């Protein structure tokens, strides 16, 4: 009996000894050695390094340390290796110091960055851990283990920061809310919730440029979301960016072509920008033997749109332009008093323009543009010195015709006649407006 007890005790002692001696499998990940760096070593160094790496994977800190002491501090893997030895022994401060020393000498030593990142994770320093993983992926973008770890941190931190951002906002802590959402974007640059929240926060604070950056990003992330696009369009228009606003409403119309709100907004913006979808009748003007009053209004409205402001008063009542293809241009020139509306409230859009009427319209344009402080129109010779055989002094258009001729905006014929009652051709009407446009520029 005594012998049996002694034998059992000996077995237990030996068992405990074995249990104490057996290395602990490391609780952290040990990445493969970078082949590029290893290939630069001697054969003996590579053999020692491979054996060391195997011992670290087995959790044998003592054996790994002995092997690395044989390699010596001059070896490029020395600090990385000693860092993992310290990590195995849970000497975390020493491990961090070794990893940092390794990276100071060899910034692309990914095994050191992975070790350092895991130390940071263990200490719940997730920002620092994530940054180290991102540095590894710059060098080794296909590293599956690092991809998985960094994605786990990304998801966790993004969700936490988004919750914090909302909570701060509800408490009225706007600066802290913005900080949380911006941190969320550090982890997830394509976070729709973070971009939208920041766009709205900056919008409330009248930080227009910042608001537009984030609302633009949100619209890009979800390009079919009409609510986001509308919110983006409103912010853009508040910033006075009409052309950009029109572009967004055109995107909305691509999604919902029959939406009345989008159609109305797009039309309003086009009108404000002076963008016209010209009817086919406009293309017929150059070949016309006799332009009409509506043709003339359209030429002025289109070619001089950048120089004609909106009228300060409401346009006069005009009862005969509802079916005219140039109605919008007629309203413009009538409101600015560039072309006459008759006492019976008609414009007579289809009536042909005579050269005398064109002279009157041209001088109305010159006077209007001069009052706005534009570039002055210089008379080439005094009007009172001009003698025109077919325009007598008692002609109702005498003053305007001599004035327009003195500016050389309209020409006399070879016989010095003006032909006041003759219809004006499309080509000549365009030449006159282009002359005015050239002088303005």
C-alpha angles and dihedrals in degrees: 000000000000090000091052092051092049091049092050092049090050090050092051092049091050090047092052090047091052092047091051094047097046110099121242116245106244117256092214134072119263112200126212117273112262105257094212093059095041094052090063091063128089119261091254091050091049092051092050091046094050091049090047091050090051091051092050090051088052091050094245100147095168094051093044091051093051091052093048093049085060090057092050133209093290091070111099091229096050099097092041091050095047088048091059091045089055089045090054090053090048090242090142100171091052091046091052091049091052093048092048091049090051092051092046088060099034112022092183094056095122095183088062092048091050091050092047092048091053091050089053091049091051089053090047091245091141097163091058093043092051092049091053092050090051089054090052091051091053087062100031107022094172097056099131097195093051091045090054095046095045091048091052091052091044093054094044096046095042092053092046094048094046090053090048091049092054092045093051090048092052089052091051092247096137099169092051090045092054091046091053094048091047090051089050088057090053087063098033112023089180097054105138093195093052094048093047093047093049091046090055094043094050089044091056089052092049091242090143100174093052092045092052093049092058097038089050090052091049091050090050092050093052104023095170096051104110095192092056092045091050091049090049091048092051091052091048092051092047086057089054094246097140098166091052090047091053090051091055093048089050088054088051090051089053087059097041109016096180098048106129094205092055093044092051094047093048091049092049091050093048090052092050091048093046092240110153130188093214119217118236090256089073091063090056095060098085092058095042117120090204124020121214129225090258090052090053093048090051093049091052094044095049104037097040099035093119091056101044117082126202113277116257091219131051115270116258121262109270117184104186107053102075092105097036115116088218098049095124091053093045090054090051097050092041093051090051090045092237092130127030127255109203124238091255089060094252128129098189093218095186096052115110118249116238121213089249091055089047089053090053092049092048092052090048087055093047092049093046094049090046092054089054090061096251127150108305121248109231121216112228093207136357114282091224090063093057118101118190116184096212097041110067124195091255093054110119089230097043096108096046094043094051090045094052091046091050088056089048091232091126126032136226121230125252088270091051091251123138100203093216097185096047116107114251117239125234092244093054093045090053092047091054094049091045090052090054091046091050092051091050092053 
